[in-house]
Amino acid sequence: MRQPLAAFCLTLCLAAPVLAATTPDPKTQALSEVRAVERTTANADIPDAADVREYIKLFGYREMLEVEAQRKLDNMVTLARLSHKEFAPDVFDVIGQELGAELATAADEAERQMVAVFQRRFTKADVAYLISVGRDPRMQKVVRLQAAISKDMEAVGERLAESVTAKAGPRIEERLKLLQGGRQL
């Protein structure tokens, strides 16, 4: 069964250059030209990378990304430390330092990816407006407070999770007892 499929794939691969070299009919050619103009026009409204970077900076997106990544890296090191007690503590300090050192370079690449995401989603006018909003002193206050607000919201989320587990806990326990007794839930 694989041989016919492989032969079919090989045929398609060999035929692709020949098919590409054939001249399309005039209707297809005209439609292709219209689409090319549409793409060029659409590309004219793609915001400049420098403007998108300014937007990212004004709203603190890179910093938020780095803080979240550092938190996840710290959690990884903590989990490794807990599960590998046979290693000296300074081993995990070295691991944490190396991961942290790599974060800045990786964040540069992540920022380039963010620029591409925002360029796909926003027009030049969108980014210009967002930059103007981002420069407003009140918005800068919001950006400066994001980390503290996020930390405060973690506590709210933890209390919410505790409330849910406290209320659902007895029901979960009862259902698990039923399962242990062989009953269907």
N, C-alpha and C positions, 0 to 999 in steps of 0.2 A: 504494500500500500504506500510505503514511503517513497519508493522509486518513482512512481508516476507523479507524485506530488513534487518531488525534487526536480524531475524533468520539466514539469509545468512551470515551476519557479524559475528555473534556468532559462526557459524559453521566454518568459516575461522579461527577465533581466537583459537578455540578448536583444529582444525586440524593442525595448524602450528607446534606444538611440534612433532606431529606424522610424518608429512612430513619431518621435519628437521632430524628426527632420522633415516630415511630410507637411505640405502647405495646408493650413486650415481653410475652410470655406469662407467666403467674404463676410457672411453674417457672424460667424464665430470670431473672425478677426476684428470686426467692428465692435462687438460686445467686449472683447478683450481690451481694445483701446479705450472704451468708455470706462471700464473698471480701473484701468491704469490711471486715468485722469481723476477718478473718484479717490483712489488711494493717495495720489499726490495732493489733492485738495484736503483730504482728511489729515494727511501728514503735516500739512501747513498749520494745523491747529494743535499739534502736539506741543506741550509746553517744553521749554528749554530745560535741559538737565540742571543747569545752574539755578534756575528759578525753583525747580522742584527741590533741590538741595536746601535752598533757603527756607522753603516751606517746612521741610523736614526738621531743620534746625530750630525754626521759630516755635514749632509745636512740640519739640522734644522727642520726636519719634525714635531717633537713634539712641538717645539716652535711655528711653524706656526699653528698647530692644536689648541694649547692653545690660541693664539692671536685671531684666528677666533672664537673660542668658547666664549672667553671673550667679543668679539665685539657683538656676538649674544645675550649673556646674558645682556649686557649693553642696547642693543636695546629693549629687552623685558622689562627691568625695566623702560626705558624711555617711552615706550608705555603704561605701567601700570600707570606710574605717570601722563601721559597726560589724560588717560581715567578715572582715579579715583582721581579727585581733592578733594574729600571729606576727603582723608587721609592726615595726616601731612607729610611733606616732609621727615622727619627722618624715617618714616615707610619704604620708598623705599630705603633709605640708608642701613637700616638693611637687607632688602631683598637682595640688591646688595652684601653686605658683606657676607651673608650666601651663596649665589650662588658662589661667588669668593672663599670662603673657601672650598667648595665642588669640585671646579675645579681641584685642584692638585690630589686628590684621583681618580677622574674620568679620568684624563689624564693618570694616571698609567695604568688603564684598557684599555684605548684607545691605548696606546703604545703597550700593549700585543697584541691587535687586529691588529695593524699595522705590528708587527713582523710576525704574522701568514699570513697576506696578502703578504708580501714580500717573505716569505718562499715558498709560493705557486707559486710565479711568477719568482723568481730568483734561479739560481744554486749557489753552493759554489763559483765557479769561477766568476760568475757575481758579487757577493757581495765583493769578494776579490778585483776585479778590481775597483768597485765603492768606496771602502774604500781607495784604493790608490789614486784615483782621488780626493776624498773628503779631503784627507790630503794635497793636493797641496795648497800652499799659495794663489794662484789666485782663486781657488775654495772656499777657506775659506773667501776670500774677497767677493765673490759673495754671499755666505751664510750670511755674516755679513750685507750686503747691501740689502738683500731681503725685510726686513720690510720697509725700506725707498723707495725702488723701488716700492713695492706694493702700498704704500701710494701715490706716484707720479702717478702710473698707475690708481688709483681710480679717480684722477682729469681728466686724459685723458678719462676714461670711462664716467665720468659725462659730459664732453664737447661733447663726441660722442652722448650721449643720448639727450642732449640739441639740438644738430644739427639735429638729426633725428626728434625730436618732433617739432622743428621750421619749418622744411620742410614739414612734414606730417600733422601738425596741421591744416592748412587751408583746406586740402583735407578731413580730418576727420570731421571738422566742416561742410563742404558742404554736405558730405554724411549723417551726422546726421540730418541736416535740411531736406534732402530728405526723410529720414525715418519718421520724424515728420509730413511731408506733406502727408504721406501715400503712397509714391512711393516705388517701389522696387528698390534695388540697382543694 
